[in-house]
Amino acid sequence: MKFKSFKSSIIFYFALLICVSLSVLGVISYQTFSNFTKKEMIKSTTLITNQVNQSLDLYLNEVKDSLHFLAIDQNLISILEGSITEGEVYESQQDRARISILLNNIFSEKSDIRGYFIYNYDHRKQYINSAQSINIESPFLKQVWQDFKDTKYALQIKFYGAHKPDYYDNYSRTSDLNNVITIAANIKDAYDPSNPNLYGVAVFDYNINKLKNIFKSIQTELGIQSFVVDDGKQVIYQSDPSLILTESDMESLFQHTSGHWTRMVNGTNMLIAYSTSSVTGWKTVSMLPFTQFNKKLSVIRDTTLFLLTIMIFITIVLASVITIRTTLPILKLVAFMKEVGTGKLDIRIDRQTEYEEIMVLNRGVNNMLDRMKELIANSINQQLLQKEAEYSALQAKMNPHFLYNTLQSISSLSILGRNQDIELVTHSLREMLHYSLYQMNEMVQMKDEIRSVENYLRIQNIRYDGRLQFVCQTDDGVLEYPINKFILQPIIENSIYHGLESKDGIWIISLLIQNETDHIRVIVKDNGIGITEQRLSKINEELCSTATNSGIGLMSIANRMALRFSSQAKLMIESEWGQGTTITLIIPKTKSLGDVRDANDFIN
């Protein structure tokens, strides 16, 4: 993009550079904040998942410790051993009461327990609260007994995932739909490892519905949905039934002990984080929608855009102010140089500025103008001296010739006895010599130049026997204006020698001086033979040429006028063969002769 203005260019590129820098900074900041927020979200979700898992482990570990305590109770082992030896089908009321008290002492304070009991499948023994009984033939209890049948050592604990507790006598498929988690321990003689007898299995059923209390707080605060998956890849608990874990999710869960990933769930991008229980080996899974993350990103994005917009606006304003303030001296210098370009060489720019570089530049410009004016003045003075020398040479050449002709005319008049004409010629010659010798200035008033022309024509008219007629018309107020000395006489002399001498009849020369708005128009017209078209074209070409011409004639007159009045002075020639010639001078107005001497007054 191109700018004509230096100031506009600086403002544009300065603002563009800062805006691009701020935009890049904004994008980088936004990406950094986004990544940081996402990492924090993953970190907090993973931390919460671990905390929930630890809370669950802490509770289950308490149950596990209670079962350990129960399994090594020597009195319990003695009761179970005696009951088996006696071969009773059901436990005695006394044993039942003793075991019930033992179980109540351990588990009664745990309100979230669905049930707890001890049974021996081989001997069809069961020890449970008197108000309840269990179905030992339940497939689940058969499986549990079989799992512990072949255990070699005491204190073995097993966790069983969610299942229906259909082995209780008060279980109803229509009223009790909640699954339970079972924690079971073998009861063997821990003090005699060689004793292979399995006296019973202690069963603890945990109500899954109670897990809601653990997950409720994080669901409310963060909107996290939770899952618990056992080591058989069965979902034990889920807070939102509409959310499911796919087969690929299950495979990912069991590849590592903990981790996270993202995927689309029901059209929503979800963060899935998980950890493994050190007690049960189960997986605690948390699902968090990225809605909150997107809200935070929206806030960050909007804030970043808002701040970026403000910073860009402020940057543009500051760039404009700084650029304008910085370039103001340069713009002043440009305006000054434009004014100098119109010809005003006398003006000077202020050198005192707050910038040292501009001060040096202004000083150099002023010095340059001083030197330029000096050189122009010297050049003009040299040209004036040269032209005055030419003019002096012209006078030196013309005067002897003119004097010779005039003296010859006086001699002829004396022979003819024309004393009155001799007196007129002598008086006119004396006036011309006085005008030439004693008025040394280059510039004279218009009336003095006209008087000299009249004296010249009186002498010439006597010489040509009165054939010359001179008509002079002047407007009011023009006679005081300055004009180059002896500038009209060469024009009239050319009219006589080149236009009138070859013509018969009366010779008429008219001088018309007009007072116009800003200049004086001088018109010299004769009725001579005129100039051919070819010769007139050549003369006009010479007048329009800027080349220095040292010859005598119209070009010399034009040069003398230009030196004194600058380019405002003009010489124009019009002629028609056989009809005469008209020469027009345009002279700028100035009242003071001294002003005209200083050519710089006319430089524009």
Secondary structure, DSSP 8 states (H G I E B T S, - for coil): ---S-HHHHHHHHHHHHHHHHHHHHHHHHHHHHHHHHHHHHHHHHHHHHHHHHHHHHHHHHHHHHHHHHHHT-HHHHHHHHHHHHHT-SS--HHHHHHHHHHHHHHHTT-TTEEEEEEEETTTTEEE--TT--B-TT-HHHHHHHHHHHT--SS--EEEEEEE--TTBTT--TTT----EEEEEEEE--TT-TT-----EEEEEEEEGGGHHHHHHHHHHHH--EEEEE-TTS-EEEES-TT----HHHHHHHTTSSEEEEEEEETTEEEEEEEEE-TTT--EEEEEEETHHHHHHHHHHHHHHHHHHHHHHHHHHHHHHHHHHHHHHHHHHHHHHHHHHHTT--S-------S-HHHHHHHHHHHHHHHHHHHHHHHHHHHHHHHHHHHHHHHHHHHHHHHHHHHHHHHHHHHHHT-HHHHHHHHHHHHHHHHHHHT---SEEEHHHHHHHHHHHHHHHHHHTTT-EEEEEEE-TT-TTSEEETTSHHHHHHHIIIIIITTS-S-EEEEEEEEE-SSEEEEEEEE-S----HHHHHHHHHHHH--S---SSSHHHHHHHHHHHHGGG-EEEEEEETTTEEEEEEEEE--S-HHHHH-GGGG--
